Amino acid sequence: MQVSHRFAVSSAVFDDAHLVSCAGLVPVMTLADQTGLSQLLADKIRFTCERIRSAAAHPSPKLTTLIAGMCAGADSID
C-alpha cells in the first residue's frame, strides 16, 4: 500500500472520534506504521513459550493485524 502523506511521531494525535468510521482503517494504520508501531512491537514483544510453533514467528505483523481489528471494533477472535 502506498500513501502520499507522511506523519511524524510528534504529530500523532487522534482528535477525531469518527476517524475510523468516516475514513476507514487506512489512515489509522498508516499513522500507526509511520510513527513506529511495527518497530516498537518488533523490539518489545518476544514469545518464549508457544503452543503452536509458528505462533512465535514474526509477531509484529500478527499483532498489528489484531490492533487493526480492535480499531475496527472486533471484540473477539475465533
PDB file of N, CA, C and O in Angstrom:
ATOM      1  N   MET A   1       0.839  -1.158   0.000  1.00  0.00           N
ATOM      2  CA  MET A   1       0.000   0.000   0.000  1.00  0.00           C
ATOM      3  C   MET A   1       0.893   1.233   0.000  1.00  0.00           C
ATOM      4  O   MET A   1       1.827   1.317   0.797  1.00  0.00           O
ATOM      5  N   GLN A   2       0.627   2.167  -0.861  1.00  0.00           N
ATOM      6  CA  GLN A   2       1.365   3.414  -0.945  1.00  0.00           C
ATOM      7  C   GLN A   2       0.470   4.559  -0.474  1.00  0.00           C
ATOM      8  O   GLN A   2      -0.666   4.690  -0.928  1.00  0.00           O
ATOM      9  N   VAL A   3       0.975   5.371   0.420  1.00  0.00           N
ATOM     10  CA  VAL A   3       0.230   6.510   0.929  1.00  0.00           C
ATOM     11  C   VAL A   3       1.041   7.758   0.647  1.00  0.00           C
ATOM     12  O   VAL A   3       2.261   7.757   0.811  1.00  0.00           O
ATOM     13  N   SER A   4       0.377   8.824   0.224  1.00  0.00           N
ATOM     14  CA  SER A   4       1.099  10.025  -0.190  1.00  0.00           C
ATOM     15  C   SER A   4       1.412  10.974   0.965  1.00  0.00           C
ATOM     16  O   SER A   4       2.074  11.990   0.748  1.00  0.00           O
ATOM     17  N   HIS A   5       0.970  10.684   2.156  1.00  0.00           N
ATOM     18  CA  HIS A   5       1.211  11.573   3.288  1.00  0.00           C
ATOM     19  C   HIS A   5       2.208  10.946   4.249  1.00  0.00           C
ATOM     20  O   HIS A   5       2.294   9.722   4.350  1.00  0.00           O
ATOM     21  N   ARG A   6       2.965  11.786   4.958  1.00  0.00           N
ATOM     22  CA  ARG A   6       3.902  11.323   5.979  1.00  0.00           C
ATOM     23  C   ARG A   6       3.493  11.936   7.316  1.00  0.00           C
ATOM     24  O   ARG A   6       3.083  13.095   7.376  1.00  0.00           O
ATOM     25  N   PHE A   7       3.604  11.162   8.367  1.00  0.00           N
ATOM     26  CA  PHE A   7       3.289  11.627   9.706  1.00  0.00           C
ATOM     27  C   PHE A   7       4.546  11.530  10.559  1.00  0.00           C
ATOM     28  O   PHE A   7       5.342  10.605  10.399  1.00  0.00           O
ATOM     29  N   ALA A   8       4.719  12.470  11.451  1.00  0.00           N
ATOM     30  CA  ALA A   8       5.832  12.432  12.401  1.00  0.00           C
ATOM     31  C   ALA A   8       5.310  11.914  13.739  1.00  0.00           C
ATOM     32  O   ALA A   8       4.125  12.037  14.046  1.00  0.00           O
ATOM     33  N   VAL A   9       6.210  11.335  14.529  1.00  0.00           N
ATOM     34  CA  VAL A   9       5.813  10.827  15.841  1.00  0.00           C
ATOM     35  C   VAL A   9       5.201  11.946  16.671  1.00  0.00           C
ATOM     36  O   VAL A   9       4.237  11.718  17.401  1.00  0.00           O
ATOM     37  N   SER A  10       5.748  13.148  16.568  1.00  0.00           N
ATOM     38  CA  SER A  10       5.248  14.268  17.362  1.00  0.00           C
ATOM     39  C   SER A  10       3.875  14.746  16.916  1.00  0.00           C
ATOM     40  O   SER A  10       3.204  15.457  17.664  1.00  0.00           O
ATOM     41  N   SER A  11       3.439  14.373  15.710  1.00  0.00           N
ATOM     42  CA  SER A  11       2.138  14.830  15.232  1.00  0.00           C
ATOM     43  C   SER A  11       1.061  13.758  15.325  1.00  0.00           C
ATOM     44  O   SER A  11      -0.025  13.931  14.772  1.00  0.00           O
ATOM     45  N   ALA A  12       1.338  12.657  16.011  1.00  0.00           N
ATOM     46  CA  ALA A  12       0.368  11.564  16.112  1.00  0.00           C
ATOM     47  C   ALA A  12      -0.668  11.892  17.178  1.00  0.00           C
ATOM     48  O   ALA A  12      -0.487  11.582  18.355  1.00  0.00           O
ATOM     49  N   VAL A  13      -1.747  12.518  16.752  1.00  0.00           N
ATOM     50  CA  VAL A  13      -2.821  12.895  17.655  1.00  0.00           C
ATOM     51  C   VAL A  13      -4.136  12.402  17.069  1.00  0.00           C
ATOM     52  O   VAL A  13      -4.478  12.727  15.932  1.00  0.00           O
ATOM     53  N   PHE A  14      -4.861  11.627  17.840  1.00  0.00           N
ATOM     54  CA  PHE A  14      -6.171  11.149  17.405  1.00  0.00           C
ATOM     55  C   PHE A  14      -7.225  12.060  18.026  1.00  0.00           C
ATOM     56  O   PHE A  14      -7.723  11.783  19.117  1.00  0.00           O
ATOM     57  N   ASP A  15      -7.567  13.151  17.330  1.00  0.00           N
ATOM     58  CA  ASP A  15      -8.522  14.106  17.880  1.00  0.00           C
ATOM     59  C   ASP A  15      -9.895  14.000  17.231  1.00  0.00           C
ATOM     60  O   ASP A  15     -10.793  14.771  17.571  1.00  0.00           O
ATOM     61  N   ASP A  16     -10.077  13.070  16.311  1.00  0.00           N
ATOM     62  CA  ASP A  16     -11.367  12.884  15.664  1.00  0.00           C
ATOM     63  C   ASP A  16     -11.937  11.539  16.084  1.00  0.00           C
ATOM     64  O   ASP A  16     -11.404  10.490  15.722  1.00  0.00           O
ATOM     65  N   ALA A  17     -13.001  11.572  16.835  1.00  0.00           N
ATOM     66  CA  ALA A  17     -13.594  10.331  17.344  1.00  0.00           C
ATOM     67  C   ALA A  17     -14.190   9.460  16.247  1.00  0.00           C
ATOM     68  O   ALA A  17     -14.427   8.271  16.464  1.00  0.00           O
ATOM     69  N   HIS A  18     -14.436  10.032  15.072  1.00  0.00           N
ATOM     70  CA  HIS A  18     -15.081   9.295  13.987  1.00  0.00           C
ATOM     71  C   HIS A  18     -14.124   8.980  12.840  1.00  0.00           C
ATOM     72  O   HIS A  18     -14.573   8.727  11.722  1.00  0.00           O
ATOM     73  N   LEU A  19     -12.821   8.991  13.093  1.00  0.00           N
ATOM     74  CA  LEU A  19     -11.846   8.782  12.023  1.00  0.00           C
ATOM     75  C   LEU A  19     -12.015   7.429  11.357  1.00  0.00           C
ATOM     76  O   LEU A  19     -12.024   7.356  10.128  1.00  0.00           O
ATOM     77  N   VAL A  20     -12.149   6.362  12.120  1.00  0.00           N
ATOM     78  CA  VAL A  20     -12.264   5.028  11.530  1.00  0.00           C
ATOM     79  C   VAL A  20     -13.573   4.884  10.775  1.00  0.00           C
ATOM     80  O   VAL A  20     -13.588   4.339   9.671  1.00  0.00           O
ATOM     81  N   SER A  21     -14.673   5.361  11.344  1.00  0.00           N
ATOM     82  CA  SER A  21     -15.962   5.183  10.681  1.00  0.00           C
ATOM     83  C   SER A  21     -16.087   6.025   9.422  1.00  0.00           C
ATOM     84  O   SER A  21     -16.802   5.631   8.501  1.00  0.00           O
ATOM     85  N   CYS A  22     -15.420   7.164   9.347  1.00  0.00           N
ATOM     86  CA  CYS A  22     -15.529   8.032   8.166  1.00  0.00           C
ATOM     87  C   CYS A  22     -14.482   7.723   7.108  1.00  0.00           C
ATOM     88  O   CYS A  22     -14.787   7.775   5.917  1.00  0.00           O
ATOM     89  N   ALA A  23     -13.275   7.406   7.503  1.00  0.00           N
ATOM     90  CA  ALA A  23     -12.182   7.257   6.538  1.00  0.00           C
ATOM     91  C   ALA A  23     -11.686   5.829   6.397  1.00  0.00           C
ATOM     92  O   ALA A  23     -10.941   5.538   5.461  1.00  0.00           O
ATOM     93  N   GLY A  24     -12.068   4.935   7.285  1.00  0.00           N
ATOM     94  CA  GLY A  24     -11.603   3.555   7.212  1.00  0.00           C
ATOM     95  C   GLY A  24     -10.321   3.345   7.997  1.00  0.00           C
ATOM     96  O   GLY A  24      -9.852   4.241   8.700  1.00  0.00           O
ATOM     97  N   LEU A  25      -9.762   2.155   7.869  1.00  0.00           N
ATOM     98  CA  LEU A  25      -8.561   1.800   8.624  1.00  0.00           C
ATOM     99  C   LEU A  25      -7.272   2.303   7.989  1.00  0.00           C
ATOM    100  O   LEU A  25      -6.245   2.365   8.665  1.00  0.00           O
ATOM    101  N   VAL A  26      -7.299   2.660   6.717  1.00  0.00           N
ATOM    102  CA  VAL A  26      -6.054   3.046   6.037  1.00  0.00           C
ATOM    103  C   VAL A  26      -5.361   4.209   6.730  1.00  0.00           C
ATOM    104  O   VAL A  26      -4.172   4.079   7.021  1.00  0.00           O
ATOM    105  N   PRO A  27      -6.011   5.344   7.020  1.00  0.00           N
ATOM    106  CA  PRO A  27      -5.269   6.426   7.678  1.00  0.00           C
ATOM    107  C   PRO A  27      -4.823   6.075   9.092  1.00  0.00           C
ATOM    108  O   PRO A  27      -3.748   6.491   9.523  1.00  0.00           O
ATOM    109  N   VAL A  28      -5.639   5.315   9.814  1.00  0.00           N
ATOM    110  CA  VAL A  28      -5.280   4.944  11.190  1.00  0.00           C
ATOM    111  C   VAL A  28      -4.054   4.041  11.202  1.00  0.00           C
ATOM    112  O   VAL A  28      -3.111   4.285  11.955  1.00  0.00           O
ATOM    113  N   MET A  29      -4.060   3.003  10.375  1.00  0.00           N
ATOM    114  CA  MET A  29      -2.937   2.068  10.365  1.00  0.00           C
ATOM    115  C   MET A  29      -1.705   2.674   9.685  1.00  0.00           C
ATOM    116  O   MET A  29      -0.579   2.309  10.024  1.00  0.00           O
ATOM    117  N   THR A  30      -1.898   3.590   8.737  1.00  0.00           N
ATOM    118  CA  THR A  30      -0.757   4.295   8.143  1.00  0.00           C
ATOM    119  C   THR A  30      -0.081   5.166   9.191  1.00  0.00           C
ATOM    120  O   THR A  30       1.146   5.188   9.294  1.00  0.00           O
ATOM    121  N   LEU A  31      -0.885   5.882   9.968  1.00  0.00           N
ATOM    122  CA  LEU A  31      -0.333   6.701  11.046  1.00  0.00           C
ATOM    123  C   LEU A  31       0.402   5.830  12.058  1.00  0.00           C
ATOM    124  O   LEU A  31       1.499   6.178  12.497  1.00  0.00           O
ATOM    125  N   ALA A  32      -0.188   4.714  12.425  1.00  0.00           N
ATOM    126  CA  ALA A  32       0.457   3.804  13.381  1.00  0.00           C
ATOM    127  C   ALA A  32       1.777   3.277  12.834  1.00  0.00           C
ATOM    128  O   ALA A  32       2.767   3.207  13.561  1.00  0.00           O
ATOM    129  N   ASP A  33       1.796   2.909  11.561  1.00  0.00           N
ATOM    130  CA  ASP A  33       3.016   2.374  10.954  1.00  0.00           C
ATOM    131  C   ASP A  33       4.091   3.445  10.815  1.00  0.00           C
ATOM    132  O   ASP A  33       5.259   3.199  11.118  1.00  0.00           O
ATOM    133  N   GLN A  34       3.702   4.629  10.359  1.00  0.00           N
ATOM    134  CA  GLN A  34       4.687   5.691  10.142  1.00  0.00           C
ATOM    135  C   GLN A  34       5.227   6.270  11.442  1.00  0.00           C
ATOM    136  O   GLN A  34       6.294   6.883  11.446  1.00  0.00           O
ATOM    137  N   THR A  35       4.521   6.088  12.525  1.00  0.00           N
ATOM    138  CA  THR A  35       5.024   6.568  13.814  1.00  0.00           C
ATOM    139  C   THR A  35       5.731   5.485  14.613  1.00  0.00           C
ATOM    140  O   THR A  35       6.122   5.717  15.757  1.00  0.00           O
ATOM    141  N   GLY A  36       5.900   4.295  14.020  1.00  0.00           N
ATOM    142  CA  GLY A  36       6.772   3.297  14.609  1.00  0.00           C
ATOM    143  C   GLY A  36       6.118   2.155  15.361  1.00  0.00           C
ATOM    144  O   GLY A  36       6.797   1.473  16.129  1.00  0.00           O
ATOM    145  N   LEU A  37       4.837   1.918  15.176  1.00  0.00           N
ATOM    146  CA  LEU A  37       4.189   0.824  15.898  1.00  0.00           C
ATOM    147  C   LEU A  37       4.817  -0.522  15.568  1.00  0.00           C
ATOM    148  O   LEU A  37       5.105  -1.303  16.475  1.00  0.00           O
ATOM    149  N   SER A  38       5.033  -0.805  14.303  1.00  0.00           N
ATOM    150  CA  SER A  38       5.597  -2.101  13.902  1.00  0.00           C
ATOM    151  C   SER A  38       6.980  -2.317  14.509  1.00  0.00           C
ATOM    152  O   SER A  38       7.287  -3.407  14.992  1.00  0.00           O
ATOM    153  N   GLN A  39       7.808  -1.284  14.484  1.00  0.00           N
ATOM    154  CA  GLN A  39       9.155  -1.404  15.046  1.00  0.00           C
ATOM    155  C   GLN A  39       9.104  -1.557  16.562  1.00  0.00           C
ATOM    156  O   GLN A  39       9.876  -2.325  17.135  1.00  0.00           O
ATOM    157  N   LEU A  40       8.206  -0.835  17.210  1.00  0.00           N
ATOM    158  CA  LEU A  40       8.045  -0.963  18.659  1.00  0.00           C
ATOM    159  C   LEU A  40       7.636  -2.382  19.037  1.00  0.00           C
ATOM    160  O   LEU A  40       8.184  -2.959  19.976  1.00  0.00           O
ATOM    161  N   LEU A  41       6.683  -2.941  18.313  1.00  0.00           N
ATOM    162  CA  LEU A  41       6.264  -4.317  18.575  1.00  0.00           C
ATOM    163  C   LEU A  41       7.409  -5.291  18.330  1.00  0.00           C
ATOM    164  O   LEU A  41       7.615  -6.218  19.113  1.00  0.00           O
ATOM    165  N   ALA A  42       8.155  -5.084  17.245  1.00  0.00           N
ATOM    166  CA  ALA A  42       9.278  -5.974  16.931  1.00  0.00           C
ATOM    167  C   ALA A  42      10.359  -5.909  18.012  1.00  0.00           C
ATOM    168  O   ALA A  42      10.986  -6.919  18.329  1.00  0.00           O
ATOM    169  N   ASP A  43      10.572  -4.717  18.576  1.00  0.00           N
ATOM    170  CA  ASP A  43      11.606  -4.546  19.602  1.00  0.00           C
ATOM    171  C   ASP A  43      11.183  -5.073  20.974  1.00  0.00           C
ATOM    172  O   ASP A  43      12.018  -5.584  21.720  1.00  0.00           O
ATOM    173  N   LYS A  44       9.916  -4.958  21.311  1.00  0.00           N
ATOM    174  CA  LYS A  44       9.469  -5.217  22.680  1.00  0.00           C
ATOM    175  C   LYS A  44       8.782  -6.563  22.898  1.00  0.00           C
ATOM    176  O   LYS A  44       8.751  -7.046  24.030  1.00  0.00           O
ATOM    177  N   ILE A  45       8.235  -7.178  21.864  1.00  0.00           N
ATOM    178  CA  ILE A  45       7.443  -8.402  22.043  1.00  0.00           C
ATOM    179  C   ILE A  45       8.281  -9.628  21.724  1.00  0.00           C
ATOM    180  O   ILE A  45       8.862  -9.734  20.644  1.00  0.00           O
ATOM    181  N   ARG A  46       8.338 -10.553  22.675  1.00  0.00           N
ATOM    182  CA  ARG A  46       9.012 -11.839  22.484  1.00  0.00           C
ATOM    183  C   ARG A  46       8.141 -12.926  23.086  1.00  0.00           C
ATOM    184  O   ARG A  46       7.644 -12.777  24.202  1.00  0.00           O
ATOM    185  N   PHE A  47       7.955 -14.006  22.364  1.00  0.00           N
ATOM    186  CA  PHE A  47       7.235 -15.163  22.885  1.00  0.00           C
ATOM    187  C   PHE A  47       8.268 -16.230  23.210  1.00  0.00           C
ATOM    188  O   PHE A  47       8.973 -16.709  22.321  1.00  0.00           O
ATOM    189  N   THR A  48       8.359 -16.596  24.462  1.00  0.00           N
ATOM    190  CA  THR A  48       9.341 -17.603  24.867  1.00  0.00           C
ATOM    191  C   THR A  48       8.747 -18.996  24.905  1.00  0.00           C
ATOM    192  O   THR A  48       9.480 -19.984  24.863  1.00  0.00           O
ATOM    193  N   CYS A  49       7.442 -19.089  24.982  1.00  0.00           N
ATOM    194  CA  CYS A  49       6.774 -20.390  25.013  1.00  0.00           C
ATOM    195  C   CYS A  49       5.484 -20.279  24.214  1.00  0.00           C
ATOM    196  O   CYS A  49       4.669 -19.390  24.462  1.00  0.00           O
ATOM    197  N   GLU A  50       5.304 -21.158  23.278  1.00  0.00           N
ATOM    198  CA  GLU A  50       4.091 -21.117  22.469  1.00  0.00           C
ATOM    199  C   GLU A  50       3.547 -22.525  22.276  1.00  0.00           C
ATOM    200  O   GLU A  50       4.309 -23.491  22.243  1.00  0.00           O
ATOM    201  N   ARG A  51       2.250 -22.637  22.149  1.00  0.00           N
ATOM    202  CA  ARG A  51       1.639 -23.950  21.929  1.00  0.00           C
ATOM    203  C   ARG A  51       1.770 -24.370  20.469  1.00  0.00           C
ATOM    204  O   ARG A  51       1.866 -25.559  20.166  1.00  0.00           O
ATOM    205  N   ILE A  52       1.775 -23.405  19.578  1.00  0.00           N
ATOM    206  CA  ILE A  52       1.930 -23.678  18.148  1.00  0.00           C
ATOM    207  C   ILE A  52       3.251 -23.058  17.721  1.00  0.00           C
ATOM    208  O   ILE A  52       3.480 -21.871  17.954  1.00  0.00           O
ATOM    209  N   ARG A  53       4.120 -23.844  17.100  1.00  0.00           N
ATOM    210  CA  ARG A  53       5.471 -23.387  16.783  1.00  0.00           C
ATOM    211  C   ARG A  53       5.476 -22.096  15.952  1.00  0.00           C
ATOM    212  O   ARG A  53       6.300 -21.216  16.202  1.00  0.00           O
ATOM    213  N   SER A  54       4.588 -21.968  14.988  1.00  0.00           N
ATOM    214  CA  SER A  54       4.597 -20.788  14.122  1.00  0.00           C
ATOM    215  C   SER A  54       4.050 -19.544  14.813  1.00  0.00           C
ATOM    216  O   SER A  54       4.148 -18.448  14.260  1.00  0.00           O
ATOM    217  N   ALA A  55       3.485 -19.684  15.992  1.00  0.00           N
ATOM    218  CA  ALA A  55       2.910 -18.533  16.686  1.00  0.00           C
ATOM    219  C   ALA A  55       3.966 -17.506  17.071  1.00  0.00           C
ATOM    220  O   ALA A  55       3.673 -16.311  17.104  1.00  0.00           O
ATOM    221  N   ALA A  56       5.174 -17.938  17.358  1.00  0.00           N
ATOM    222  CA  ALA A  56       6.228 -17.017  17.771  1.00  0.00           C
ATOM    223  C   ALA A  56       6.971 -16.403  16.593  1.00  0.00           C
ATOM    224  O   ALA A  56       7.760 -15.478  16.785  1.00  0.00           O
ATOM    225  N   ALA A  57       6.742 -16.889  15.394  1.00  0.00           N
ATOM    226  CA  ALA A  57       7.434 -16.359  14.216  1.00  0.00           C
ATOM    227  C   ALA A  57       6.778 -15.059  13.768  1.00  0.00           C
ATOM    228  O   ALA A  57       5.571 -15.014  13.529  1.00  0.00           O
ATOM    229  N   HIS A  58       7.569 -14.016  13.658  1.00  0.00           N
ATOM    230  CA  HIS A  58       7.123 -12.708  13.157  1.00  0.00           C
ATOM    231  C   HIS A  58       5.897 -12.188  13.908  1.00  0.00           C
ATOM    232  O   HIS A  58       4.830 -12.050  13.311  1.00  0.00           O
ATOM    233  N   PRO A  59       6.026 -11.899  15.202  1.00  0.00           N
ATOM    234  CA  PRO A  59       4.851 -11.456  15.961  1.00  0.00           C
ATOM    235  C   PRO A  59       4.374 -10.048  15.608  1.00  0.00           C
ATOM    236  O   PRO A  59       3.194  -9.747  15.789  1.00  0.00           O
ATOM    237  N   SER A  60       5.251  -9.182  15.113  1.00  0.00           N
ATOM    238  CA  SER A  60       4.864  -7.800  14.849  1.00  0.00           C
ATOM    239  C   SER A  60       3.708  -7.674  13.852  1.00  0.00           C
ATOM    240  O   SER A  60       2.732  -6.990  14.160  1.00  0.00           O
ATOM    241  N   PRO A  61       3.770  -8.305  12.664  1.00  0.00           N
ATOM    242  CA  PRO A  61       2.624  -8.176  11.752  1.00  0.00           C
ATOM    243  C   PRO A  61       1.353  -8.830  12.294  1.00  0.00           C
ATOM    244  O   PRO A  61       0.249  -8.363  12.013  1.00  0.00           O
ATOM    245  N   LYS A  62       1.500  -9.890  13.057  1.00  0.00           N
ATOM    246  CA  LYS A  62       0.321 -10.551  13.635  1.00  0.00           C
ATOM    247  C   LYS A  62      -0.358  -9.637  14.651  1.00  0.00           C
ATOM    248  O   LYS A  62      -1.583  -9.520  14.665  1.00  0.00           O
ATOM    249  N   LEU A  63       0.439  -8.993  15.499  1.00  0.00           N
ATOM    250  CA  LEU A  63      -0.131  -8.095  16.493  1.00  0.00           C
ATOM    251  C   LEU A  63      -0.683  -6.828  15.851  1.00  0.00           C
ATOM    252  O   LEU A  63      -1.685  -6.287  16.319  1.00  0.00           O
ATOM    253  N   THR A  64      -0.048  -6.350  14.793  1.00  0.00           N
ATOM    254  CA  THR A  64      -0.570  -5.192  14.071  1.00  0.00           C
ATOM    255  C   THR A  64      -1.943  -5.506  13.492  1.00  0.00           C
ATOM    256  O   THR A  64      -2.829  -4.650  13.496  1.00  0.00           O
ATOM    257  N   THR A  65      -2.125  -6.715  12.998  1.00  0.00           N
ATOM    258  CA  THR A  65      -3.427  -7.132  12.484  1.00  0.00           C
ATOM    259  C   THR A  65      -4.468  -7.162  13.597  1.00  0.00           C
ATOM    260  O   THR A  65      -5.611  -6.756  13.387  1.00  0.00           O
ATOM    261  N   LEU A  66      -4.084  -7.638  14.776  1.00  0.00           N
ATOM    262  CA  LEU A  66      -5.006  -7.632  15.915  1.00  0.00           C
ATOM    263  C   LEU A  66      -5.388  -6.211  16.315  1.00  0.00           C
ATOM    264  O   LEU A  66      -6.546  -5.946  16.637  1.00  0.00           O
ATOM    265  N   ILE A  67      -4.422  -5.301  16.298  1.00  0.00           N
ATOM    266  CA  ILE A  67      -4.694  -3.906  16.640  1.00  0.00           C
ATOM    267  C   ILE A  67      -5.642  -3.288  15.619  1.00  0.00           C
ATOM    268  O   ILE A  67      -6.549  -2.544  15.994  1.00  0.00           O
ATOM    269  N   ALA A  68      -5.446  -3.582  14.338  1.00  0.00           N
ATOM    270  CA  ALA A  68      -6.359  -3.084  13.301  1.00  0.00           C
ATOM    271  C   ALA A  68      -7.769  -3.613  13.540  1.00  0.00           C
ATOM    272  O   ALA A  68      -8.747  -2.882  13.378  1.00  0.00           O
ATOM    273  N   GLY A  69      -7.870  -4.868  13.919  1.00  0.00           N
ATOM    274  CA  GLY A  69      -9.181  -5.430  14.226  1.00  0.00           C
ATOM    275  C   GLY A  69      -9.849  -4.734  15.398  1.00  0.00           C
ATOM    276  O   GLY A  69     -11.054  -4.484  15.372  1.00  0.00           O
ATOM    277  N   MET A  70      -9.060  -4.415  16.440  1.00  0.00           N
ATOM    278  CA  MET A  70      -9.624  -3.702  17.583  1.00  0.00           C
ATOM    279  C   MET A  70     -10.076  -2.304  17.181  1.00  0.00           C
ATOM    280  O   MET A  70     -11.106  -1.828  17.658  1.00  0.00           O
ATOM    281  N   CYS A  71      -9.316  -1.636  16.303  1.00  0.00           N
ATOM    282  CA  CYS A  71      -9.722  -0.312  15.816  1.00  0.00           C
ATOM    283  C   CYS A  71     -11.036  -0.388  15.045  1.00  0.00           C
ATOM    284  O   CYS A  71     -11.830   0.553  15.065  1.00  0.00           O
ATOM    285  N   ALA A  72     -11.260  -1.507  14.372  1.00  0.00           N
ATOM    286  CA  ALA A  72     -12.483  -1.686  13.585  1.00  0.00           C
ATOM    287  C   ALA A  72     -13.647  -2.177  14.434  1.00  0.00           C
ATOM    288  O   ALA A  72     -14.763  -2.309  13.932  1.00  0.00           O
ATOM    289  N   GLY A  73     -13.405  -2.446  15.706  1.00  0.00           N
ATOM    290  CA  GLY A  73     -14.483  -2.830  16.598  1.00  0.00           C
ATOM    291  C   GLY A  73     -14.591  -4.305  16.903  1.00  0.00           C
ATOM    292  O   GLY A  73     -15.594  -4.743  17.466  1.00  0.00           O
ATOM    293  N   ALA A  74     -13.584  -5.083  16.545  1.00  0.00           N
ATOM    294  CA  ALA A  74     -13.631  -6.518  16.848  1.00  0.00           C
ATOM    295  C   ALA A  74     -13.600  -6.721  18.358  1.00  0.00           C
ATOM    296  O   ALA A  74     -12.835  -6.069  19.068  1.00  0.00           O
ATOM    297  N   ASP A  75     -14.432  -7.624  18.833  1.00  0.00           N
ATOM    298  CA  ASP A  75     -14.451  -7.881  20.266  1.00  0.00           C
ATOM    299  C   ASP A  75     -14.042  -9.303  20.621  1.00  0.00           C
ATOM    300  O   ASP A  75     -13.951  -9.643  21.800  1.00  0.00           O
ATOM    301  N   SER A  76     -13.797 -10.134  19.617  1.00  0.00           N
ATOM    302  CA  SER A  76     -13.330 -11.492  19.888  1.00  0.00           C
ATOM    303  C   SER A  76     -12.604 -12.039  18.669  1.00  0.00           C
ATOM    304  O   SER A  76     -12.804 -11.578  17.545  1.00  0.00           O
ATOM    305  N   ILE A  77     -11.757 -13.031  18.915  1.00  0.00           N
ATOM    306  CA  ILE A  77     -11.011 -13.681  17.841  1.00  0.00           C
ATOM    307  C   ILE A  77     -11.311 -15.163  17.931  1.00  0.00           C
ATOM    308  O   ILE A  77     -11.071 -15.790  18.963  1.00  0.00           O
ATOM    309  N   ASP A  78     -11.827 -15.718  16.865  1.00  0.00           N
ATOM    310  CA  ASP A  78     -12.140 -17.154  16.848  1.00  0.00           C
ATOM    311  C   ASP A  78     -11.081 -17.920  16.110  1.00  0.00           C
ATOM    312  O   ASP A  78     -11.172 -19.142  15.991  1.00  0.00           O
TER     313      ASP A  78
END
